[in-house]
Each structure stands twice: as C-alpha cells, then as structure tokens.
C-alpha cells in the first residue's frame, strides 16, 4: 500500500516537471507493478513461462517501459515486453496496454479479448466504462486508476485489494 501511495505522489511531482514524458514514465512503472497486484488463472500464467506485457498500437512509452522491465522477474518468471500492431498478432499475453491510437477500435478489441485472462489497460477515454479493466486517468497533475472489476472477474483475473483501495471502481450501474 505504501508503494502505491509513494507512486501516486511521485506521479504528481513528475507531471509538473515535463508533463508528457513524465506521464509515460509513471505509467510504465504502474504497468510493471500491476503484475505484483494481479493473479491470473494457472492456465494463463504457468510458473515456467515469462510474464508478458504487451502494447497494442502506437507505443507512447518510448524507452521507459523497456528500461522499467529490463532484467526484472516476478518470482522465478522473467518479465518480457512485446509490441503488437494488430489484435490478431497477440498470442500469449498477461498485461495488454491498448494505446490511444486504438481508441476507435476499443470495443472490437475488448470483444475479441473477452474472457481471455489478459489484464487490459489503457489511458483512452472511457476505457473502463467500455469494458477495459484498468484505465489511467490524469486528474490535477496526478495519475489515478479506474478499475472495472466486473471485466476482470469475467476474465478470471483477481486484482489485489491493495490496488483496488487506491482506485475508483467502475460499476455496471455507472456505464
């Protein structure tokens, strides 16, 4: 919990310095840390396989996400990064960041991923309301999270209460 609070405070400080670059540095760290606060079903995350973070569409992170995950492991599993141009290119993937360049296709993408154990993340408008699992929202120079718990549960993904406590939960009645 302390880590998430520290990250939120750091995001506020960074965003006031160089807003665009700092924003994606903070989001890269959030993406990396999500893997510590999420449990996938055993079929989606075998102990021996790498944990895969993917980016679909234009990569807004530049080198930040690569630098963040380089050499990192979760338990015994290495964390790897993959970039995808099309949804059909995605085979195995544990966390998928859907770029703003894909905003018009979000409903189609989420429909194709529905019930697959892939944690979907984006900073696109209304992403969580459309069925995405975690949405980054910038509010008063801070990056906040919106989580669609129903979407995560439908994919058999469990999000830690530690992460849920620092997020706004999007409920079906809010859609």
Secondary structure, 3 states (H helix, E strand, C coil): CHHHHHHHHHHHHHHHHCHHHHHHHHHHHHHHHHCCCEECCCCCCCCCCCEEEEEECCCCCCCHHHHHHCCCEECCEEEEEEEECCHHHCCCCCEEEECHHHHHHHHHHHHHHCCCCCEEEECCCCCHHHCCCEEEEEECCEEEEEECHHHHHHCCCEECHHHHHCEEECCHHHC
